[in-house]
């Protein structure tokens, strides 16, 4: 991480828990950017490179939509543009030129030309983007360091993942989750049963309440942002997965997801953003308080959670290394 990255440690109670854990956006975790929907920092270029490479390799692996209505699509891009121009006026601005809306990003030197419904008409880029952006959401996703999921709901209170732009996946993919409801989407998560019983209430909270933030974490032996379940053809599965802890050559990172839920109640939808951070466990190890909390959280995992997190075979080696 760069020096100006936000820093989180979501294991303050020293336990591994599967729970909604939603707090109001703006809750103070000691970072200037805690109240922002999007967190941008000086690692922007490296995050963007990963996104552009993912899109180039196969856009449909990383971007999917399903029953994504025009009205929801417009509300989502309006929100993203509104937050970016408000949170980072030094990087983003929106102008009007007759029929056009012109959205400029200084970080990428890209200019998006939109119609009054915020649909992408054309764009200008300093470097060729391959493939071309196919929608405003696709173009905006390339200007930020977060992944974006949109959840939609109909009048019968059925919900589904209506748009997923996921270039930093952590062992899941846009293709397998698009169109599924909240409960089905989360079925693989060990210990999710109680949450899934309240799935409709949680979706309602996401849509109707004030913006919320929550955190998820796991352990990784690399800092690869893109852990799509299918590795590229030129990389072996073991190397790609980043879950091979070697006690003789220990590399270990806390992979933290800051997830923000921002409701669009007028459109019966919500936007869900995922910003991924890494913290080197070598540094955590040096802080006895953090080390003890991480160790006890690993100890508290059920066999099912250990399997889900890819730690069944390496748990003991990791604990021994943390505490040596």
MOZI-V722134 format. One record per residue. N is the residue number from 0. NEAR is the number of other C-alpha atoms within 10 Angstrom. Layout:
n-><N | N>
near-><NEAR | NEAR>
This chain:
n-><0 | 1 | 2 | 3 | 4 | 5 | 6 | 7 | 8 | 9 | 10 | 11 | 12 | 13 | 14 | 15 | 16 | 17 | 18 | 19 | 20 | 21 | 22 | 23 | 24 | 25 | 26 | 27 | 28 | 29 | 30 | 31 | 32 | 33 | 34 | 35 | 36 | 37 | 38 | 39 | 40 | 41 | 42 | 43 | 44 | 45 | 46 | 47 | 48 | 49 | 50 | 51 | 52 | 53 | 54 | 55 | 56 | 57 | 58 | 59 | 60 | 61 | 62 | 63 | 64 | 65 | 66 | 67 | 68 | 69 | 70 | 71 | 72 | 73 | 74 | 75 | 76 | 77 | 78 | 79 | 80 | 81 | 82 | 83 | 84 | 85 | 86 | 87 | 88 | 89 | 90 | 91 | 92 | 93 | 94 | 95 | 96 | 97 | 98 | 99 | 100 | 101 | 102 | 103 | 104 | 105 | 106 | 107 | 108 | 109 | 110 | 111 | 112 | 113 | 114 | 115 | 116 | 117 | 118 | 119 | 120 | 121 | 122 | 123 | 124 | 125 | 126 | 127 | 128 | 129 | 130 | 131 | 132 | 133 | 134 | 135 | 136 | 137 | 138 | 139 | 140 | 141 | 142 | 143 | 144 | 145 | 146 | 147 | 148 | 149 | 150 | 151 | 152 | 153 | 154 | 155 | 156 | 157 | 158 | 159 | 160 | 161 | 162 | 163 | 164 | 165 | 166 | 167 | 168 | 169 | 170 | 171 | 172 | 173 | 174 | 175 | 176 | 177 | 178 | 179 | 180 | 181 | 182 | 183 | 184 | 185 | 186 | 187 | 188 | 189 | 190 | 191 | 192 | 193 | 194 | 195 | 196 | 197 | 198 | 199 | 200 | 201 | 202 | 203 | 204 | 205 | 206 | 207 | 208 | 209 | 210 | 211 | 212 | 213 | 214 | 215 | 216 | 217 | 218 | 219 | 220 | 221 | 222 | 223 | 224 | 225 | 226 | 227 | 228 | 229 | 230 | 231 | 232 | 233 | 234 | 235 | 236 | 237 | 238 | 239 | 240 | 241 | 242 | 243 | 244 | 245 | 246 | 247 | 248 | 249 | 250 | 251 | 252 | 253 | 254 | 255 | 256 | 257 | 258 | 259 | 260 | 261 | 262 | 263 | 264 | 265 | 266 | 267 | 268 | 269 | 270 | 271 | 272 | 273 | 274 | 275 | 276 | 277 | 278 | 279 | 280 | 281 | 282 | 283 | 284 | 285 | 286 | 287 | 288 | 289 | 290 | 291 | 292 | 293 | 294 | 295 | 296 | 297 | 298 | 299 | 300 | 301 | 302 | 303 | 304 | 305 | 306 | 307 | 308 | 309 | 310 | 311 | 312 | 313 | 314 | 315 | 316 | 317 | 318 | 319 | 320 | 321 | 322 | 323>
near-><14 | 9 | 9 | 13 | 17 | 18 | 17 | 18 | 16 | 19 | 17 | 12 | 11 | 19 | 17 | 21 | 17 | 15 | 12 | 13 | 11 | 17 | 14 | 15 | 19 | 16 | 12 | 11 | 14 | 10 | 14 | 13 | 19 | 19 | 18 | 16 | 27 | 20 | 20 | 21 | 17 | 12 | 14 | 16 | 15 | 11 | 22 | 19 | 12 | 18 | 26 | 16 | 15 | 21 | 24 | 14 | 13 | 13 | 20 | 14 | 18 | 21 | 23 | 23 | 18 | 14 | 13 | 17 | 14 | 12 | 11 | 23 | 21 | 17 | 19 | 24 | 21 | 16 | 14 | 18 | 17 | 14 | 16 | 25 | 17 | 14 | 18 | 15 | 13 | 12 | 15 | 20 | 18 | 17 | 11 | 13 | 8 | 8 | 10 | 16 | 20 | 17 | 19 | 21 | 21 | 13 | 13 | 17 | 13 | 17 | 20 | 23 | 23 | 20 | 15 | 13 | 15 | 23 | 18 | 19 | 14 | 15 | 17 | 13 | 12 | 9 | 9 | 8 | 15 | 13 | 12 | 13 | 19 | 12 | 17 | 22 | 23 | 20 | 19 | 17 | 22 | 23 | 23 | 23 | 25 | 27 | 21 | 23 | 23 | 24 | 28 | 27 | 20 | 11 | 7 | 6 | 13 | 12 | 22 | 25 | 25 | 24 | 26 | 27 | 27 | 27 | 30 | 24 | 19 | 18 | 12 | 16 | 22 | 22 | 15 | 11 | 19 | 22 | 23 | 16 | 20 | 19 | 19 | 13 | 17 | 16 | 12 | 11 | 13 | 16 | 16 | 16 | 14 | 10 | 16 | 17 | 11 | 12 | 18 | 18 | 13 | 16 | 25 | 19 | 18 | 25 | 24 | 17 | 15 | 14 | 23 | 22 | 23 | 18 | 20 | 20 | 18 | 17 | 21 | 24 | 20 | 20 | 19 | 16 | 18 | 20 | 18 | 21 | 14 | 15 | 15 | 13 | 7 | 6 | 11 | 11 | 13 | 10 | 12 | 18 | 22 | 18 | 19 | 19 | 20 | 14 | 12 | 8 | 7 | 15 | 19 | 24 | 19 | 20 | 22 | 21 | 21 | 21 | 22 | 25 | 27 | 25 | 25 | 22 | 13 | 11 | 18 | 19 | 28 | 27 | 24 | 22 | 24 | 25 | 20 | 22 | 19 | 23 | 19 | 17 | 22 | 15 | 11 | 19 | 18 | 12 | 11 | 11 | 12 | 18 | 20 | 16 | 20 | 26 | 19 | 17 | 17 | 22 | 16 | 15 | 17 | 15 | 12 | 13 | 19 | 18 | 13 | 15 | 18 | 18 | 22 | 14 | 13 | 15 | 17 | 13 | 15 | 20 | 16 | 11 | 16 | 19 | 12 | 6>
